[in-house]
Amino acid sequence: MMYVFICPKCGHTRMVSLLRELTCTRCNSAMANCEIDFLDWVDLGLKEREKLIHFYQQADPKDLCFYRPMPFYDHWERGYW
């Protein structure tokens, strides 16, 4: 399962599958877990993505989720192997 993270400071986006929390590669600040599903993100147009990134940049950091929920099948993070 893929997840989308957005940096609320600079607007940089990353798509990851295993990492639970991310640091922005541009500005070294914590990245917020985007609440939109990866497949929905792929279907968004450029203007819609920019609008969503702008929303995250304007949001109060207290309202953002910087950790993604851990699904039951995420064995790597639970140390099963």
C-alpha positions in Angstrom: 0.0 0.0 0.0 1.3 3.4 -1.0 1.0 6.6 1.1 1.3 10.2 0.2 3.2 12.6 2.5 3.3 16.4 2.1 5.7 18.8 3.7 3.7 21.6 5.3 6.7 23.9 5.3 7.9 23.8 1.6 5.2 21.7 -0.1 7.4 18.9 -1.2 5.5 15.5 -1.7 6.7 12.0 -1.4 5.1 8.6 -2.0 6.3 5.7 0.2 5.1 2.2 1.1 6.9 1.2 4.3 8.0 4.3 6.2 5.7 5.4 8.9 7.2 8.9 9.4 9.2 11.1 7.0 11.5 14.0 7.1 11.5 16.3 4.1 14.5 15.9 1.8 14.4 19.6 0.9 13.9 21.4 4.3 14.4 18.6 6.9 11.1 19.3 8.6 8.5 16.6 9.4 6.2 15.6 6.6 2.4 15.2 7.1 0.5 12.1 6.1 -1.9 13.2 3.4 -5.4 12.0 4.1 -6.2 11.2 0.5 -5.6 7.7 -0.8 -2.6 7.2 -3.2 -4.9 6.1 -6.1 -7.0 9.2 -5.7 -3.8 11.3 -5.6 -2.7 9.8 -8.9 -6.1 10.7 -10.4 -5.8 14.4 -9.3 -4.8 17.0 -11.9 -1.9 19.3 -11.3 -4.1 22.2 -10.2 -6.0 20.0 -7.7 -2.7 18.7 -6.3 -1.4 22.2 -5.9 -4.6 23.2 -4.1 -4.2 20.3 -1.7 -0.5 21.1 -1.1 -1.5 24.8 -0.4 -4.1 23.6 2.0 -1.5 21.6 4.0 0.8 24.6 4.0 -1.9 26.8 5.4 -3.1 24.3 8.0 -2.3 24.5 11.7 0.4 21.8 12.4 -1.6 20.7 15.5 -4.3 19.5 13.1 -2.0 17.5 10.8 -1.1 13.8 11.2 2.7 13.3 11.0 2.4 9.5 11.4 0.5 7.2 9.1 -1.7 4.6 10.7 0.0 1.2 11.0 -1.9 -1.5 9.1 -2.1 -4.9 10.5 0.0 -6.3 7.6 2.9 -4.0 8.1 5.4 -6.7 9.3 8.5 -4.7 8.7 7.7 -2.1 11.3 6.6 -4.6 13.9 9.8 -6.5 13.6 8.3 -9.8 12.3 11.3 -10.3 10.0 
